[in-house]
């Protein structure tokens, strides 16, 4: 079989986007981020995705803080540097404390009981593809059905994005890299994500 010499897929700059994606470019003030530039290779997908993206990134009925914890935890599970770094940046911009953000890297994080419950639900979704009955009953005491559905949906959305990111080794946006360079780095994150996975698999 001949060697595969296809040109790697790279993010598309906005001047290369399909005309019907201009609403998305406008939403991002003419500066879409790299993951959206990557998704622009499938214009129909990106357009269909957009309302879901806007809902999920706001945290839906969970609110931004818990939504960001869900996204950060998915980033750790997938060892997706782009996802992690982008949402460390977003977490800082919505006023989250750095200590809580970095607790997400730990299998047993030192966070509030409610936050730990949300992170446990994410762990179960990623590993077991469901929220267990025990965890769901605990969630019922604190969260509405809509909030639990949003937790599942946001988790799923960022698993999908992590798949894009890890398949095409997406580079971090330069503006984000500049803002988080003193907070986190790829080498330390990937080492922490590896320790996290080892702790999960070793019981």
N, C-alpha and C positions, 0 to 999 in steps of 0.2 A: 504494500500500500504506500502511495506517495506520502511524503511528509506534509502535514497540514501547515500551509504557509499563509493562512488567512490573516488579514490585518486585524489586530485586536480592536474590539469595540471600544470607542472612546466617547466621552460625553459630547453631545452636539451643542455648538454655540447657538444662541438664539437666532442668528441670521440664517441658520440652516434648518430651523424648525418649520414644520408644516404650518400653513397659514391659519388653520383652525385652532392652533395652540396659543394664539396671541393673547387670549384672555388670561392664560396662566402666566405668561411673561409679564403682563401688566400687573397681575396680582403680586408678583415678586419685584415690582418696581424696576422691571427691565433687567434684573440681576438674579435669574434662577440659579439655584445651587446645583452642584455636580450630580446629585442623585436624580434630580429632575431632568437635567441635560442628558443623562444616560437613558432615562425612561422615554425621552423624546424620540428614540429610535422606534418606538411603538406608539404613534400619536393617539390612536384610539384608546389604548390602555391608559396613557397619561391623562387624557381628558376624562375618562370614566373614573379614574382614581381621585381626581382633584377634590371633589366635595368630601369624600371620605378622609382624605389627607387633612383638609382644613378642620374637619370635625375632630379627628384623632389628635392632632397636634395641640388642640385647645384642651385636651383631656376629657372632652365630652362631659357627661354628668359626673365624672370623677373629680373634675377640676384639674387645673394645670399641675399642681404639685404631685398628686398621686399619679396622674397621667405620665409625668416625667419619670417617676420611679419605675413604672411599668416599662417604659421605653429603655431606660438605662439598664434594667435587669435583663431585658431581651438582648441588648448589646453585649452584655457580659456572657450570657449563655452562648451566643454565636461568635464570640471573640471578634466582633465587627468594630474595628477601630473607628471607622468613619461615623458609625452610628453612635458609639460611645462619646467620642469627642464632640460631635455636633450637639449632643444633648447635655453634656457637661456645660457647654456654652449656653444653651437655652435655659438650663436650670439656673445658672448664675444670673441670667438676664431677667428671670422672673422672681429673683430674690431668695432662692433656696440656699441654705447654708452648705458650705463645702464638705463639712464633716458628714452630713447625711448622704450627700452624693457618693462619697467614697466608701461609706458603709455598704453600699449596694454591691461592691466587689466581693463581699464576704458571704459565705454560705449562711452564716448565722449573724445577721447584721444587728448592731446595737442601735435600733431605731424604735419609734413608738410601737406599741402593740398593734395598732391599726395598720401602720406602714409595714410591719413584719408580716401581717396577715396578707396584705396585698402582694408582697414579694413572694410569699409562699405559694399563693395562687398562681403567680406567673411561673414559678419553678415547676409546679405540677402540670401546667398547660404545656410547657416546652418539653418536659421529660415524659409525662404520661398522656399528653394530648387530651386532658380533661382536668377539671377541678374535682378533687375527691369529695366524697360525701361529708367527711368530717370538716374539711375546710369550707365547703359550701354552707354548711349549717352555721359555722362561725360567721361567714360573710353575711348570712341572712340577718344576723343580729345588728349589723352595722350599715349594710348597703341595700339599696333597692334592687329589684330585678334589673331595671335599666342600667344601674351602675355596674352590676356584675356582667351584664352583656357588653357594656363598653370596655370593661377590663379585658374580657376575652377578645373583643374585636381589635382593640389597640395592640394587644400582644400579637395577634395574628398579622396585623398590618406590618408591624416592624420585624416580624420573622420574614415576611416576604421581602421587605426592603433589605434586610440583612443578607438574604440570598442573592439579590442583585449586587450588593456591595462586595460580598466575598467572592462571587463568581468573576467579577470584572475588576477586582482589587482597586476600588474607587479611591482616588486621592482626596484628601481632606481639602475643603475650600480654603483658599488662602486667608480670607478674612477671619474665618473661624480659627485657623491655625495660629494667627497672630494674637487672638484674644485669649486662647487657652494655653499658650506655650509655657507659661509659668505654673500651670495647674496640673497638667497631665501630659504624658507622652506615650507614643505607640509602644515602645519597648516595655515600659513599666505596666501599661495596661495589658498587653498580651501575656506577660508573666503572671499578672494577677488573674487573668481569665483562665490560664492554664491551671493555676492552683485551685481555682473555683471548680473547674471540671474534675480535677483529681479528687477533691473533697466529695463531690457528688457521687463519683463512681466507686469510691472506697467506702461509702456508706456513712 
